[in-house]
C-alpha cells in the first residue's frame, strides 16, 4: 500500500490523504511496484484537482 499524508515542519500532527494499493495489474504475474503505484496515485490527484 502506498500512502500519502500532509505534513508541516512546525506541527506534530499529520493528515492522512489517501492510499493506492500495490496489486497485480490485469494479466501480470508479479505485484506492481511502488513506482507504478505512485504514478497512478499522482494521476488521480491531478485529475481530481482540475
Secondary structure, 3 states (H helix, E strand, C coil): CEEEEECCCCCCCCEEEEEECCCCCCCCCCCCCHHHHHHHHHHHHHHHHC
